[in-house]
Amino acid sequence: MPQYRAISFEELRLNDCISNRGLRSLANEGPSTQPSQHNKLVEAHIPTIGFNAWPITSPRTLLSLRPPEYGTSIIIFEVGKERPERFALHENLITPRSDFVRMALSKEWKEGQERTIPLPEDDADVFRAYHLWIYHNRIFSDKRTDTTPFQGSLTTIAQEDGTEYPLLIQAYILGEKLLDTHFKDAVIDCIIDKLRTTRTFDVRLTNLIYDNTPEKSPLRRLLQDVYIWSGNAAWLDEELLGEYVNAEFVLDLGKRHMAFWGGHRPEKVPYLDCSCGYHEHVKGVCYRAVYS
């Protein structure tokens, strides 16, 4: 067995396991660019083009990593109003990530005593994306688009192709409610990935964003940048203004436009040439460094 003399038994065992299961060796490959199936959802991979390289984890490092301590305490989330769907999450996994959940589980609150958190105003499909994020550190969406590079101006997305943008926007809003910054940063990377690969944007989501995010939200800033750098007059059509675009957004957009043409503008399109420009970060640490 001369080919095995230079490696340890543990490395050999891991490599054999990878070969037998058809898994990729993380020591030899970067992040996958191919979508993967999971419970009939398709993973919207976090983009790597234009971002700093992610650290690669070697098999030896994988052997030394401690597995997450799930514990035995389970929190139930009841999502939806008429027929709420129930989701179970390990307390040890979600409380370090969500300030909302950690505060809700205080003993003085009903949720903390019953170990059940109702979310009647939220959508089960959106929460399912969060549930999968907690256990897999990946964002899963219901639609994967082509990987055509971004080359021209964005166009408004067709009605029948508008399934993924609403899911991602609502996932970001859920992250706002749950106070999970890493989740929001990962979701906004997926939104940027969709902007770059499809050259489309659903302008009907403007009110949804503005009605559910704070004034300094990175998602609001991204929306403004999309209008400034890639939009056209049709995006502010009278029909859209009445139903989908509110006065606060138009005012913010006007201020940004004045600053833009006044000389305060970057040399490149911000959402095509940034790594963490729309991230909030937790204590200055990017989620990619935490979950890579």
JOJO-V839511 format. One record per residue. N is the residue number from 0. RES is the residue in one small letter. NEAR is the number of other ideal C-beta (glycine too) atoms within 8 Angstrom. Layout:
n->N res->RES near->NEAR
n->N res->RES near->NEAR
This chain:
n->0 res->m near->4
n->1 res->p near->4
n->2 res->q near->4
n->3 res->y near->7
n->4 res->r near->6
n->5 res->a near->3
n->6 res->i near->7
n->7 res->s near->5
n->8 res->f near->5
n->9 res->e near->8
n->10 res->e near->10
n->11 res->l near->10
n->12 res->r near->8
n->13 res->l near->11
n->14 res->n near->11
n->15 res->d near->8
n->16 res->c near->9
n->17 res->i near->10
n->18 res->s near->7
n->19 res->n near->6
n->20 res->r near->6
n->21 res->g near->4
n->22 res->l near->6
n->23 res->r near->7
n->24 res->s near->9
n->25 res->l near->10
n->26 res->a near->8
n->27 res->n near->5
n->28 res->e near->7
n->29 res->g near->6
n->30 res->p near->7
n->31 res->s near->7
n->32 res->t near->6
n->33 res->q near->4
n->34 res->p near->8
n->35 res->s near->7
n->36 res->q near->7
n->37 res->h near->10
n->38 res->n near->5
n->39 res->k near->4
n->40 res->l near->12
n->41 res->v near->12
n->42 res->e near->13
n->43 res->a near->13
n->44 res->h near->10
n->45 res->i near->11
n->46 res->p near->11
n->47 res->t near->10
n->48 res->i near->5
n->49 res->g near->8
n->50 res->f near->9
n->51 res->n near->4
n->52 res->a near->6
n->53 res->w near->10
n->54 res->p near->6
n->55 res->i near->7
n->56 res->t near->9
n->57 res->s near->8
n->58 res->p near->11
n->59 res->r near->8
n->60 res->t near->8
n->61 res->l near->10
n->62 res->l near->8
n->63 res->s near->5
n->64 res->l near->7
n->65 res->r near->4
n->66 res->p near->4
n->67 res->p near->6
n->68 res->e near->6
n->69 res->y near->7
n->70 res->g near->7
n->71 res->t near->4
n->72 res->s near->8
n->73 res->i near->9
n->74 res->i near->14
n->75 res->i near->10
n->76 res->f near->13
n->77 res->e near->12
n->78 res->v near->12
n->79 res->g near->12
n->80 res->k near->5
n->81 res->e near->4
n->82 res->r near->4
n->83 res->p near->11
n->84 res->e near->9
n->85 res->r near->8
n->86 res->f near->11
n->87 res->a near->7
n->88 res->l near->11
n->89 res->h near->10
n->90 res->e near->11
n->91 res->n near->11
n->92 res->l near->12
n->93 res->i near->12
n->94 res->t near->10
n->95 res->p near->6
n->96 res->r near->10
n->97 res->s near->10
n->98 res->d near->8
n->99 res->f near->10
n->100 res->v near->13
n->101 res->r near->9
n->102 res->m near->8
n->103 res->a near->10
n->104 res->l near->13
n->105 res->s near->7
n->106 res->k near->5
n->107 res->e near->4
n->108 res->w near->10
n->109 res->k near->5
n->110 res->e near->11
n->111 res->g near->11
n->112 res->q near->7
n->113 res->e near->6
n->114 res->r near->10
n->115 res->t near->9
n->116 res->i near->11
n->117 res->p near->8
n->118 res->l near->11
n->119 res->p near->8
n->120 res->e near->4
n->121 res->d near->11
n->122 res->d near->8
n->123 res->a near->11
n->124 res->d near->8
n->125 res->v near->12
n->126 res->f near->15
n->127 res->r near->11
n->128 res->a near->14
n->129 res->y near->14
n->130 res->h near->10
n->131 res->l near->14
n->132 res->w near->13
n->133 res->i near->10
n->134 res->y near->6
n->135 res->h near->8
n->136 res->n near->4
n->137 res->r near->9
n->138 res->i near->14
n->139 res->f near->14
n->140 res->s near->14
n->141 res->d near->8
n->142 res->k near->8
n->143 res->r near->7
n->144 res->t near->8
n->145 res->d near->5
n->146 res->t near->6
n->147 res->t near->8
n->148 res->p near->6
n->149 res->f near->9
n->150 res->q near->5
n->151 res->g near->4
n->152 res->s near->7
n->153 res->l near->10
n->154 res->t near->7
n->155 res->t near->10
n->156 res->i near->10
n->157 res->a near->7
n->158 res->q near->4
n->159 res->e near->4
n->160 res->d near->8
n->161 res->g near->11
n->162 res->t near->8
n->163 res->e near->12
n->164 res->y near->13
n->165 res->p near->11
n->166 res->l near->13
n->167 res->l near->15
n->168 res->i near->13
n->169 res->q near->11
n->170 res->a near->14
n->171 res->y near->14
n->172 res->i near->12
n->173 res->l near->13
n->174 res->g near->14
n->175 res->e near->12
n->176 res->k near->9
n->177 res->l near->12
n->178 res->l near->9
n->179 res->d near->12
n->180 res->t near->11
n->181 res->h near->11
n->182 res->f near->15
n->183 res->k near->14
n->184 res->d near->15
n->185 res->a near->12
n->186 res->v near->13
n->187 res->i near->14
n->188 res->d near->10
n->189 res->c near->14
n->190 res->i near->14
n->191 res->i near->12
n->192 res->d near->12
n->193 res->k near->14
n->194 res->l near->14
n->195 res->r near->12
n->196 res->t near->12
n->197 res->t near->10
n->198 res->r near->11
n->199 res->t near->12
n->200 res->f near->11
n->201 res->d near->10
n->202 res->v near->11
n->203 res->r near->8
n->204 res->l near->11
n->205 res->t near->12
n->206 res->n near->11
n->207 res->l near->11
n->208 res->i near->14
n->209 res->y near->11
n->210 res->d near->7
n->211 res->n near->7
n->212 res->t near->11
n->213 res->p near->5
n->214 res->e near->4
n->215 res->k near->5
n->216 res->s near->10
n->217 res->p near->10
n->218 res->l near->14
n->219 res->r near->14
n->220 res->r near->10
n->221 res->l near->13
n->222 res->l near->11
n->223 res->q near->12
n->224 res->d near->11
n->225 res->v near->13
n->226 res->y near->10
n->227 res->i near->11
n->228 res->w near->9
n->229 res->s near->9
n->230 res->g near->11
n->231 res->n near->5
n->232 res->a near->5
n->233 res->a near->6
n->234 res->w near->10
n->235 res->l near->9
n->236 res->d near->8
n->237 res->e near->5
n->238 res->e near->6
n->239 res->l near->12
n->240 res->l near->10
n->241 res->g near->6
n->242 res->e near->7
n->243 res->y near->10
n->244 res->v near->10
n->245 res->n near->9
n->246 res->a near->5
n->247 res->e near->7
n->248 res->f near->14
n->249 res->v near->11
n->250 res->l near->8
n->251 res->d near->10
n->252 res->l near->11
n->253 res->g near->8
n->254 res->k near->8
n->255 res->r near->10
n->256 res->h near->9
n->257 res->m near->8
n->258 res->a near->9
n->259 res->f near->9
n->260 res->w near->7
n->261 res->g near->6
n->262 res->g near->4
n->263 res->h near->5
n->264 res->r near->7
n->265 res->p near->6
n->266 res->e near->3
n->267 res->k near->6
n->268 res->v near->9
n->269 res->p near->11
n->270 res->y near->14
n->271 res->l near->9
n->272 res->d near->8
n->273 res->c near->9
n->274 res->s near->6
n->275 res->c near->8
n->276 res->g near->7
n->277 res->y near->13
n->278 res->h near->10
n->279 res->e near->7
n->280 res->h near->11
n->281 res->v near->8
n->282 res->k near->4
n->283 res->g near->4
n->284 res->v near->8
n->285 res->c near->9
n->286 res->y near->14
n->287 res->r near->9
n->288 res->a near->7
n->289 res->v near->8
n->290 res->y near->6
n->291 res->s near->7
